[in-house]
Amino acid sequence: MRQEQFLNRCKVICHVGPPGAWEQIASNGLRTAEQLILDADLGDEERQNLLTTPRQESVRLSVGGEEVILRDQESLFARKDLKPVIDSGLDMSDWIRLLNQRVYFFADETPYKKFLDRYVEREGSQDVIWLSPLKLLAVEDIQLELTSKSTGAVARRTGPQKPADTFVPLFRFPDKRPTEVTVLNGLGDLSSVVRAERHFSDGRRELLT
């Protein structure tokens, strides 16, 4: 996929975070789960466990004196045995490391709305950060990778679903709308952010920036 094809397929992209996420993002950038875990006030065993084990529930961390919430990965628990869905050469800890090293953005309204509605109902509100794909491509040294799969979910079919090459650079991705846009190792430059808003369970929206 060329850059102009990406821009044609993805007019806007967005990141959904727990309530209060925008204030932390505005101060520290979009950090990956791995970066937050490494910087958190944790013991070695707990840190290693979070880096390599799927999160069945959300986890609250203390990072630099602030409370940060790591989103759950409950969709991965749709199967009792996850080994068959991981491609040969990987184990579950490898897959969790790959997931934890990225920040995720929705490029399609349908999965975005489904995800947002689920967590707004559960937590009362969610922060949505909208980015300009054009400005995102202009960020220096960005490690943009796309995927055609919902990486945090397990489909109801047999055979491996989580190969090592799930995340691919823009130039290797086919000319179609990606399911997820990801940035490896986080995004400290927020120049591509065009809007942040808080969505509430009663339908209200609060503009944050």
C-alpha positions as YAML, in Angstrom:
chain: A
units: angstrom
residues:
- id: 1
  name: MET
  ca: [0.00, 0.00, 0.00]
- id: 2
  name: ARG
  ca: [1.28, 3.45, -0.91]
- id: 3
  name: GLN
  ca: [0.80, 6.45, 1.37]
- id: 4
  name: GLU
  ca: [-1.88, 7.95, -0.86]
- id: 5
  name: GLN
  ca: [-3.78, 4.63, -0.80]
- id: 6
  name: PHE
  ca: [-3.59, 4.58, 2.99]
- id: 7
  name: LEU
  ca: [-4.99, 8.10, 3.15]
- id: 8
  name: ASN
  ca: [-7.80, 7.17, 0.78]
- id: 9
  name: ARG
  ca: [-8.71, 4.11, 2.85]
- id: 10
  name: CYS
  ca: [-8.34, 5.73, 6.27]
- id: 11
  name: LYS
  ca: [-9.87, 9.19, 6.38]
- id: 12
  name: VAL
  ca: [-9.58, 9.38, 10.18]
- id: 13
  name: ILE
  ca: [-8.33, 7.02, 12.87]
- id: 14
  name: CYS
  ca: [-9.03, 6.97, 16.60]
- id: 15
  name: HIS
  ca: [-7.82, 5.55, 19.88]
- id: 16
  name: VAL
  ca: [-10.22, 4.66, 22.70]
- id: 17
  name: GLY
  ca: [-9.01, 4.83, 26.29]
- id: 18
  name: PRO
  ca: [-10.48, 4.58, 29.81]
- id: 19
  name: PRO
  ca: [-11.97, 7.74, 31.36]
- id: 20
  name: GLY
  ca: [-9.18, 10.16, 32.21]
- id: 21
  name: ALA
  ca: [-6.79, 8.69, 29.65]
- id: 22
  name: TRP
  ca: [-6.59, 11.90, 27.62]
- id: 23
  name: GLU
  ca: [-5.07, 13.94, 30.44]
- id: 24
  name: GLN
  ca: [-2.25, 11.39, 30.79]
- id: 25
  name: ILE
  ca: [-1.81, 11.11, 27.03]
- id: 26
  name: ALA
  ca: [-1.63, 14.89, 26.65]
- id: 27
  name: SER
  ca: [1.21, 14.96, 29.22]
- id: 28
  name: ASN
  ca: [3.12, 11.81, 28.29]
- id: 29
  name: GLY
  ca: [2.06, 10.75, 24.79]
- id: 30
  name: LEU
  ca: [0.45, 7.50, 23.73]
- id: 31
  name: ARG
  ca: [2.43, 4.88, 25.60]
- id: 32
  name: THR
  ca: [2.31, 1.16, 25.01]
- id: 33
  name: ALA
  ca: [1.34, -1.36, 27.67]
- id: 34
  name: GLU
  ca: [4.96, -2.52, 27.72]
- id: 35
  name: GLN
  ca: [6.27, 1.00, 28.35]
- id: 36
  name: LEU
  ca: [3.77, 1.52, 31.17]
- id: 37
  name: ILE
  ca: [4.57, -1.85, 32.76]
- id: 38
  name: LEU
  ca: [8.31, -1.20, 32.62]
- id: 39
  name: ASP
  ca: [7.86, 2.23, 34.24]
- id: 40
  name: ALA
  ca: [5.33, 1.12, 36.85]
- id: 41
  name: ASP
  ca: [5.94, 0.59, 40.53]
- id: 42
  name: LEU
  ca: [6.00, -3.23, 40.41]
- id: 43
  name: GLY
  ca: [8.03, -6.14, 41.68]
- id: 44
  name: ASP
  ca: [10.05, -8.15, 39.17]
- id: 45
  name: GLU
  ca: [7.72, -11.15, 39.20]
- id: 46
  name: GLU
  ca: [4.56, -9.10, 38.75]
- id: 47
  name: ARG
  ca: [6.21, -7.05, 35.99]
- id: 48
  name: GLN
  ca: [7.28, -10.15, 34.08]
- id: 49
  name: ASN
  ca: [3.84, -11.67, 34.46]
- id: 50
  name: LEU
  ca: [2.16, -8.58, 32.98]
- id: 51
  name: LEU
  ca: [4.61, -8.48, 30.09]
- id: 52
  name: THR
  ca: [3.96, -12.08, 29.04]
- id: 53
  name: THR
  ca: [0.47, -13.11, 30.24]
- id: 54
  name: PRO
  ca: [-2.93, -12.03, 28.82]
- id: 55
  name: ARG
  ca: [-4.96, -9.76, 31.09]
- id: 56
  name: GLN
  ca: [-8.37, -11.22, 31.88]
- id: 57
  name: GLU
  ca: [-9.29, -8.03, 33.74]
- id: 58
  name: SER
  ca: [-8.13, -4.41, 33.61]
- id: 59
  name: VAL
  ca: [-5.02, -3.71, 35.69]
- id: 60
  name: ARG
  ca: [-4.34, -0.52, 37.65]
- id: 61
  name: LEU
  ca: [-0.72, 0.59, 37.75]
- id: 62
  name: SER
  ca: [1.12, 3.39, 39.52]
- id: 63
  name: VAL
  ca: [3.37, 5.09, 36.96]
- id: 64
  name: GLY
  ca: [5.27, 8.19, 38.03]
- id: 65
  name: GLY
  ca: [2.84, 8.72, 40.88]
- id: 66
  name: GLU
  ca: [-0.22, 8.56, 38.62]
- id: 67
  name: GLU
  ca: [-2.76, 5.78, 38.34]
- id: 68
  name: VAL
  ca: [-2.83, 4.22, 34.87]
- id: 69
  name: ILE
  ca: [-5.26, 1.56, 33.67]
- id: 70
  name: LEU
  ca: [-4.17, -1.24, 31.35]
- id: 71
  name: ARG
  ca: [-7.13, -2.44, 29.33]
- id: 72
  name: ASP
  ca: [-8.19, -6.06, 29.76]
- id: 73
  name: GLN
  ca: [-7.59, -8.60, 26.98]
- id: 74
  name: GLU
  ca: [-10.69, -10.63, 27.79]
- id: 75
  name: SER
  ca: [-11.42, -11.43, 24.12]
- id: 76
  name: LEU
  ca: [-8.40, -13.72, 24.13]
- id: 77
  name: PHE
  ca: [-10.15, -15.90, 26.71]
- id: 78
  name: ALA
  ca: [-12.88, -16.99, 24.31]
- id: 79
  name: ARG
  ca: [-11.03, -20.32, 24.11]
- id: 80
  name: LYS
  ca: [-9.97, -22.38, 27.11]
- id: 81
  name: ASP
  ca: [-6.84, -23.48, 25.26]
- id: 82
  name: LEU
  ca: [-5.14, -20.72, 23.29]
- id: 83
  name: LYS
  ca: [-2.21, -22.81, 22.08]
- id: 84
  name: PRO
  ca: [-3.89, -23.92, 18.82]
- id: 85
  name: VAL
  ca: [-4.54, -20.33, 17.69]
- id: 86
  name: ILE
  ca: [-0.87, -19.30, 18.00]
- id: 87
  name: ASP
  ca: [1.20, -19.94, 14.90]
- id: 88
  name: SER
  ca: [4.11, -22.36, 14.99]
- id: 89
  name: GLY
  ca: [7.30, -20.81, 16.32]
- id: 90
  name: LEU
  ca: [5.38, -18.64, 18.81]
- id: 91
  name: ASP
  ca: [3.92, -19.27, 22.22]
- id: 92
  name: MET
  ca: [1.37, -17.22, 24.12]
- id: 93
  name: SER
  ca: [4.01, -15.14, 25.89]
- id: 94
  name: ASP
  ca: [5.51, -14.18, 22.51]
- id: 95
  name: TRP
  ca: [2.09, -13.08, 21.26]
- id: 96
  name: ILE
  ca: [1.38, -11.01, 24.37]
- id: 97
  name: ARG
  ca: [4.75, -9.30, 23.99]
- id: 98
  name: LEU
  ca: [3.83, -8.37, 20.40]
- id: 99
  name: LEU
  ca: [0.51, -6.94, 21.57]
- id: 100
  name: ASN
  ca: [2.03, -5.01, 24.47]
- id: 101
  name: GLN
  ca: [4.58, -3.27, 22.24]
- id: 102
  name: ARG
  ca: [2.00, -1.29, 20.27]
- id: 103
  name: VAL
  ca: [-0.56, 1.49, 20.51]
- id: 104
  name: TYR
  ca: [-3.79, 0.69, 18.64]
- id: 105
  name: PHE
  ca: [-6.12, 2.79, 16.49]
- id: 106
  name: PHE
  ca: [-9.44, 1.98, 14.88]
- id: 107
  name: ALA
  ca: [-9.67, 2.60, 11.14]
- id: 108
  name: ASP
  ca: [-13.24, 1.34, 10.69]
- id: 109
  name: GLU
  ca: [-16.38, 2.74, 12.33]
- id: 110
  name: THR
  ca: [-18.13, -0.60, 12.95]
- id: 111
  name: PRO
  ca: [-15.55, -2.20, 15.30]
- id: 112
  name: TYR
  ca: [-14.87, 1.21, 16.85]
- id: 113
  name: LYS
  ca: [-18.52, 1.71, 17.79]
- id: 114
  name: LYS
  ca: [-18.87, -1.83, 19.10]
- id: 115
  name: PHE
  ca: [-15.78, -1.46, 21.28]
- id: 116
  name: LEU
  ca: [-16.73, 2.02, 22.49]
- id: 117
  name: ASP
  ca: [-20.30, 1.06, 23.39]
- id: 118
  name: ARG
  ca: [-19.15, -1.99, 25.35]
- id: 119
  name: TYR
  ca: [-16.73, -0.06, 27.54]
- id: 120
  name: VAL
  ca: [-18.94, 3.02, 27.96]
- id: 121
  name: GLU
  ca: [-21.67, 0.74, 29.27]
- id: 122
  name: ARG
  ca: [-19.21, -0.98, 31.59]
- id: 123
  name: GLU
  ca: [-17.27, 2.03, 32.89]
- id: 124
  name: GLY
  ca: [-19.66, 4.96, 32.40]
- id: 125
  name: SER
  ca: [-17.46, 6.89, 29.96]
- id: 126
  name: GLN
  ca: [-14.52, 6.57, 27.60]
- id: 127
  name: ASP
  ca: [-12.00, 8.97, 26.07]
- id: 128
  name: VAL
  ca: [-11.75, 8.99, 22.28]
- id: 129
  name: ILE
  ca: [-8.72, 10.54, 20.60]
- id: 130
  name: TRP
  ca: [-9.02, 11.29, 16.88]
- id: 131
  name: LEU
  ca: [-5.94, 11.59, 14.69]
- id: 132
  name: SER
  ca: [-5.24, 12.87, 11.19]
- id: 133
  name: PRO
  ca: [-3.72, 10.02, 9.13]
- id: 134
  name: LEU
  ca: [-1.91, 12.59, 6.97]
- id: 135
  name: LYS
  ca: [-0.26, 14.22, 9.99]
- id: 136
  name: LEU
  ca: [0.49, 10.81, 11.50]
- id: 137
  name: LEU
  ca: [2.45, 9.80, 8.39]
- id: 138
  name: ALA
  ca: [4.49, 12.99, 8.75]
- id: 139
  name: VAL
  ca: [5.71, 12.14, 12.26]
- id: 140
  name: GLU
  ca: [9.46, 11.50, 12.19]
- id: 141
  name: ASP
  ca: [10.72, 7.96, 12.87]
- id: 142
  name: ILE
  ca: [7.21, 6.60, 13.36]
- id: 143
  name: GLN
  ca: [6.94, 2.81, 13.20]
- id: 144
  name: LEU
  ca: [3.52, 2.41, 11.63]
- id: 145
  name: GLU
  ca: [2.22, -1.14, 11.17]
- id: 146
  name: LEU
  ca: [-1.15, -2.37, 9.91]
- id: 147
  name: THR
  ca: [-3.13, -5.54, 10.33]
- id: 148
  name: SER
  ca: [-6.16, -7.06, 8.64]
- id: 149
  name: LYS
  ca: [-7.20, -8.93, 11.81]
- id: 150
  name: SER
  ca: [-8.63, -8.00, 15.19]
- id: 151
  name: THR
  ca: [-5.50, -8.89, 17.10]
- id: 152
  name: GLY
  ca: [-7.07, -8.93, 20.55]
- id: 153
  name: ALA
  ca: [-9.82, -11.40, 19.63]
- id: 154
  name: VAL
  ca: [-10.06, -15.10, 18.83]
- id: 155
  name: ALA
  ca: [-12.32, -16.15, 15.95]
- id: 156
  name: ARG
  ca: [-14.54, -19.22, 16.11]
- id: 157
  name: ARG
  ca: [-12.59, -21.34, 13.67]
- id: 158
  name: THR
  ca: [-9.88, -23.96, 13.78]
- id: 159
  name: GLY
  ca: [-6.22, -23.49, 12.98]
- id: 160
  name: PRO
  ca: [-3.63, -20.83, 13.85]
- id: 161
  name: GLN
  ca: [-4.84, -17.22, 13.85]
- id: 162
  name: LYS
  ca: [-1.90, -15.36, 15.37]
- id: 163
  name: PRO
  ca: [1.16, -15.48, 13.10]
- id: 164
  name: ALA
  ca: [4.37, -13.57, 13.76]
- id: 165
  name: ASP
  ca: [3.77, -11.42, 10.66]
- id: 166
  name: THR
  ca: [0.33, -10.19, 11.75]
- id: 167
  name: PHE
  ca: [1.66, -6.63, 11.95]
- id: 168
  name: VAL
  ca: [3.22, -5.40, 8.70]
- id: 169
  name: PRO
  ca: [4.66, -2.07, 7.54]
- id: 170
  name: LEU
  ca: [2.56, 0.16, 5.31]
- id: 171
  name: PHE
  ca: [4.45, -0.71, 2.12]
- id: 172
  name: ARG
  ca: [3.77, -4.44, 2.59]
- id: 173
  name: PHE
  ca: [0.06, -4.09, 3.33]
- id: 174
  name: PRO
  ca: [-2.48, -4.67, 0.50]
- id: 175
  name: ASP
  ca: [-4.62, -1.84, -0.82]
- id: 176
  name: LYS
  ca: [-7.60, -2.28, 1.50]
- id: 177
  name: ARG
  ca: [-8.84, -0.75, 4.73]
- id: 178
  name: PRO
  ca: [-6.85, -2.17, 7.67]
- id: 179
  name: THR
  ca: [-8.70, -3.56, 10.68]
- id: 180
  name: GLU
  ca: [-6.19, -1.93, 13.03]
- id: 181
  name: VAL
  ca: [-3.53, 0.74, 12.66]
- id: 182
  name: THR
  ca: [-0.74, 0.35, 15.19]
- id: 183
  name: VAL
  ca: [2.35, 2.28, 16.21]
- id: 184
  name: LEU
  ca: [5.22, 0.21, 17.50]
- id: 185
  name: ASN
  ca: [6.85, 1.56, 20.69]
- id: 186
  name: GLY
  ca: [4.25, 4.27, 21.22]
- id: 187
  name: LEU
  ca: [3.67, 7.79, 19.96]
- id: 188
  name: GLY
  ca: [5.25, 10.68, 21.82]
- id: 189
  name: ASP
  ca: [4.57, 13.27, 19.10]
- id: 190
  name: LEU
  ca: [0.90, 14.26, 19.37]
- id: 191
  name: SER
  ca: [0.91, 16.71, 16.44]
- id: 192
  name: SER
  ca: [-1.46, 14.40, 14.55]
- id: 193
  name: VAL
  ca: [-4.19, 14.62, 17.23]
- id: 194
  name: VAL
  ca: [-7.12, 16.68, 15.93]
- id: 195
  name: ARG
  ca: [-9.70, 16.11, 18.67]
- id: 196
  name: ALA
  ca: [-10.22, 14.41, 22.02]
- id: 197
  name: GLU
  ca: [-13.64, 13.88, 23.55]
- id: 198
  name: ARG
  ca: [-15.26, 11.97, 26.40]
- id: 199
  name: HIS
  ca: [-18.28, 9.80, 25.61]
- id: 200
  name: PHE
  ca: [-20.77, 9.13, 28.41]
- id: 201
  name: SER
  ca: [-23.30, 6.34, 28.85]
- id: 202
  name: ASP
  ca: [-26.22, 8.80, 28.60]
- id: 203
  name: GLY
  ca: [-25.08, 9.83, 25.10]
- id: 204
  name: ARG
  ca: [-23.37, 13.07, 26.10]
- id: 205
  name: ARG
  ca: [-20.00, 14.05, 24.68]
- id: 206
  name: GLU
  ca: [-17.52, 16.40, 26.32]
- id: 207
  name: LEU
  ca: [-14.88, 18.05, 24.15]
- id: 208
  name: LEU
  ca: [-11.49, 17.69, 25.83]
- id: 209
  name: THR
  ca: [-9.34, 19.49, 23.28]
...
